[in-house]
Amino acid sequence: MTKRADLMKAVAYSQKEIELLEKKRMRSQAALIDALISNEKPNETDVKYFKSYTALIENERENLQRFQDELDKLD
């Protein structure tokens, strides 16, 4: 029972973490889209932030999937 509860907490935490990271990534994403629309070269800092947040989001999604799989095995 505690393993199930721990996994459910981990899933909830992962989902909130993904949501937070996606919000942070949106700022650099907006700057990149603005540069694209304006036919300008994107700011390297915005590109770096976008790539960093994207990598963190992908990593957290993998964690979430792992937690979900473990939770499914308990059923």
matplotlib code that plots the C-alpha trace (Angstrom):
import matplotlib.pyplot as plt

x = [0.0, 2.8, 4.6, 1.4, 0.9, 4.6, 4.2, 1.0, 2.8, 5.7, 3.3, 1.6, 4.9, 6.2, 3.0, 3.4, 7.1, 6.4, 3.7, 6.1, 8.9, 6.6, 5.5, 9.2, 9.9, 7.0, 8.9, 11.9, 9.6, 7.7, 10.9, 12.0, 8.7, 8.9, 12.3, 11.1, 8.2, 10.3, 12.9, 15.6, 18.3, 17.0, 18.9, 21.4, 20.3, 16.7, 17.8, 19.9, 17.0, 14.5, 16.8, 17.6, 14.0, 13.0, 15.6, 14.4, 10.8, 11.7, 13.6, 10.7, 8.3, 10.4, 10.3, 6.6, 6.2, 8.4, 6.3, 3.1, 4.4, 5.4, 1.9, 0.2, 2.2, 0.8, -2.8]
y = [0.0, 2.5, 1.7, 2.5, 5.8, 6.7, 6.1, 8.1, 11.0, 10.7, 10.8, 13.9, 15.6, 14.7, 16.1, 19.4, 19.6, 19.1, 21.8, 24.2, 23.5, 24.0, 27.4, 28.4, 27.2, 29.2, 32.5, 31.5, 29.8, 33.0, 34.9, 32.3, 32.5, 36.3, 36.2, 33.7, 35.9, 39.0, 37.2, 37.9, 35.7, 34.3, 35.3, 32.5, 32.8, 32.1, 29.1, 27.8, 28.1, 26.5, 23.5, 23.2, 23.3, 20.9, 18.4, 18.7, 18.2, 15.1, 13.7, 14.3, 12.7, 9.6, 9.6, 10.0, 7.1, 4.9, 5.7, 5.0, 1.7, 0.7, 1.8, -0.3, -3.4, -3.1, -3.3]
z = [0.0, 0.8, -2.5, -4.3, -2.4, -3.0, -6.7, -6.8, -5.1, -7.5, -10.5, -9.1, -8.5, -12.0, -13.6, -11.7, -12.5, -16.2, -16.1, -14.3, -16.8, -19.8, -18.4, -18.1, -21.6, -23.0, -22.5, -24.7, -27.1, -27.6, -28.2, -30.8, -32.6, -32.6, -34.1, -36.7, -37.7, -37.8, -39.9, -37.3, -35.9, -32.5, -29.4, -28.4, -24.8, -25.7, -27.8, -25.0, -22.5, -24.9, -25.4, -21.7, -20.7, -23.5, -22.3, -18.7, -19.8, -21.8, -18.8, -16.5, -19.0, -19.0, -15.2, -15.3, -17.7, -15.5, -12.4, -14.4, -15.6, -12.0, -10.8, -13.5, -12.5, -9.0, -10.2]

ax = plt.figure().add_subplot(projection="3d")
ax.plot(x, y, z, "-o")
ax.set_aspect("equal")
plt.show()
